Amino acid sequence: MKNCIYTLFAAVVLMISACTPRERTLVILSTNDMHGKIQRFPHLTAAVKACRDTVEQVLLVDAGDRWTGNAYVDRVQLPGRPMIELMNEIGYDVVTLGNHEFDFGQAHLGGILDSLCRFEVVCANIESDTATFQPVAPWHIVERDGVKIGLVGVVTNYEGQGTPAGNKSSYVGLRFSDPQEAAVRAADALRHQVDVLILLSHMGHDRDYELLARENRYDLVVSAHTHEYLDTVVCGTQLGQTYKDLRNVGATTIRLKGRKVVSVAYENILTTAYAPDSACLEAVNRYYADEELNRPIGHLTALATKEGLANWFVELMKRPTGAEVGFYHIGGVRLDTLAMGGVGTAAVYDLEPFSSRVAEMQMTPDEMRRMLITKYNEPTREGHRIDLHSTTPYTIVVNDNNEAVDVKFPTLKEGREYRVAISDYAFKNYQGLVYREGRIREELITDLMLEALRTAPVTPDNRQHATILTSGGN
């Protein structure tokens, strides 16, 4: 009788165990806005290996902007190739597109996607009518230990006229639907097919907040584009962003009972907390062994701030045009500072990686005023800030609603025409431009920098020449 009782008890225990959902742990490692900073890849590789050695189920994902920002990635024969090769080696699983993926044109991006990438690329809000860029899948489903994970991608269309930020020519034949609506549609299509739903979002954390405030369909949103250090929960959904330049890696631990998500926890981890992986370090050093890029060509007499670098660009553009006034958009200055001392060719291309040219035109102060007011009042993240830097002083007058209503030019004469130099990006893409005799010249801004550095030591002007004044009133 006793043996029968023990046998029955053991059978009951086995039945209960069989009915109890098994606990699983899934780790999502994420990056965003790497901008070609392959010098940090050895640290990232070590971090990823350490995680894979500890946790069985790991996914490695990226939320866009993988190049533009490092001459050793951007100036090679096939721009971006070093980044993709390192990503293949480390074993990325799924990525989405950022705006800078289009910097070298559709044909370039299409070729990269077709011939180099060994990971999945997803984007739910892009359509293509061109032969040079074939549409990518809106999402991808990965299965790990019986758990199905759906990964959706979206890219911003808020900075351009229904496109991501960048030159209009990069987007001819492409259509970008509203990324928030695309994310909602994708979630509705996928939610019943998967156990975990993740959004790789290159639309900016502010837009991610908007999405999550009205929809709660995702378990995790990997954010990008706005270069924020972010770890928060919005309406029950975990939202994380690693800042930029591979300074951090996001680590999201998702715990499940059976196939039901019971907790999601995100953490930003410094990549430099891990000693560099030796094999990856050797590969990176080979990319950096470029004699032409490494050769010093001149030096700065003092540290240059971002404002100082923008002012330098303005003065350089004025020289070949004979312009009296110059403007340069701050988004085109890709380094926050440039240290005092020797400057190599690589630093010049890191500072201005877009092959920007100089544009010139004739404008009156009233036409400059219209340009600045229109730009300031844009309903984008480039609006409501000083976007166009100039060594010609000006003050943007705003009302209590932070809308620009006037611009004061203390050194210019109203009604007179001035020769104006401006970046070709602003010339081609900014709204509110009225001018005469406008054209884009052949000079590259990088060539002007290289020539200036070779000619004499450069002393930066770090003053802010543009200001904002609140006038009151509506």
Residue, then its C-alpha position, 0 to 999 in steps of 0.5 A: m500500500k505504501n509503495c502504491i501511495y508513493t507511486l501515485f504521489a510521484a505521478v501527480v508531481l509529474m503531471i503538475s510539472a508537465c502543466t506548469p509553464r516553463e520559464r525562459t529568459l531572452v536577452i535582446l542586445s541593441t545598438n543605434d546610431m553607430h555612425g561608423k565608430i568601428q574603433r569601439f567594435p572590439h569592446l562591443t564584440a567582447a560584450v556580446k560574447a560575454c552575454r552569449d556565454t551566460v545566456e542561451q537565447v540572445l538576439l543582436v539588433d540595430a536601429g539604424d545609422r550605421w555609417t557616416g561619421n568615420a572616415y575609415v568607414d566612409r572613405v573606402q572604395l565601398p563606403g560602409r563596407p568595414m561596418i557591415e563586415l564587422m557586423n556580419e562577423i559579430g553575428y547581428d540578427v535583425v536591423t532597420l534602416g536609418n536616414h544615413e543609410f541613404d547618404f551614398g544613394q539608393a544604388h549603393l544601399g541596394g548593393i550593400l543589402d544584396s551583396l554584403c549583409r548576412f543579417e535581416v533588414v526590416c522597414a515597414n514604412i518604405e515603398s520603392d518604385t525604383a530598380t536601384f533599391q528593392p523594398v525590404a521586408p516590413w518585419h522578420i520573425v525569429e524563433r528561439d527555444g520555441v518562442k517566436i519573436g517578431l521584429v518590426g522596423v520603421v524609419t523617420n519621415y518627419e524631417g524631409q517632405g515626407t522623407p527622412a533627413g537627407n538630400k532629396s536626390s537620395y529618395v527619388g522613387l521612394r515613398f515613406s509612409d507615417p512610421q507610427e501608423a506603419a508600426v501600428r499596422a505591423a503590430d496588428a498583423l503580427r501580434h497573434q503570430v508571435d510571443v514577443l513583439i519588438l519595434l526597431s524605431h529610427m523615428g526618434h524618442d519623441r515620436d516613440y513617446e507619441l506612439l506608445a502613449r496611444e498604442n500598447r502593442y509592443d513589448l520593447v521599442v529599441s529607439a534611435h535617431t535622436h542620440e539620447y541616453l534612454d531607459t524608461v517605460v511608457c504606458g507599460t512598454q519598455l523604451g531604450q536608446t543607447y545614445k550614439d557612437l557605440r558608447n553603450v550597448g542596450a541589454t533587455t532581459i525578457r522573462l517568459k513563463g511558457r510563451k507569456v511575457v512576464s517582465v521586460a527590463y532594459e539597461n544601458i551598458l558601457t561598451t568600454a566596461y569590456a576589454p577589447d576582443s583581440a581578433c576584432l581589434e586586429a580587424v579594426n586595426r587593419y581598417y585604420a592602417d590607412e596612411e593617407l587618412n592618418r597623415p597630419i596636415g595642420h593644427l589648431t591653436a585652441l580647442a574648437t567647439k561645435e559653434g567654432l567649427a560651424n563658424w570655421f565652415v562659414e568663413l571657409m565658404k565665403r572665401p571662394t565666393g567673395a560672400e559678405v554673409g555665410f550660413y552653415h547648418i549645425g546638423g552638418v557639423r558631425l563632431d562636437t569638438l576638435a582638439m587643439g594640436g595636430v589635425g589629420t585628414a581623417a578628422v576632416y572627413d569625420l567632421e564633414p562626411f557628406s561631401s558638401r559643396v558651397a552654394e552662393m546667391q544674392m539675398t537681401p536681409d528681408e530674404m535672409r529673415r524669411m529663410l531663418i524664420t521659416k526654418y525656426n518655425e518648422p514642426t520638426r526637431e530641426g526647428h525651434r533652435i538656431d540651426l543656421h550658424s553665421t559669423t554675421p550677427y543676428t537675433i531671432v525674435v520669438n513670441d511667448n509660443n516660441e514662434a519666430v516673428d522677426v530677425k534682427f541684423p545689427t550689421l546689415k542694411e535693409g534693402r541692400e543685396y548681399r552675396v551669401a554663401i551657404s551649404d548646398y544641403a541647405f540650398k537644396n532642401y530648406q524651405g522659404l528660400v528667395y534669392r537671385e543668381g543662385r548656384i552650387r559651386e564645385e568646391l567641396i567644404t572638406d577641400l577648403m578645410l584641408e587647404a586651410l590647414r595646410t596653409a597656416p595654423v587655424t585659430p577657432d572662433n568659438r563665439q555664438h553669433a546668433t541669439i534668440l530673444t523672447s519679445g512676449g505676445n502671441 
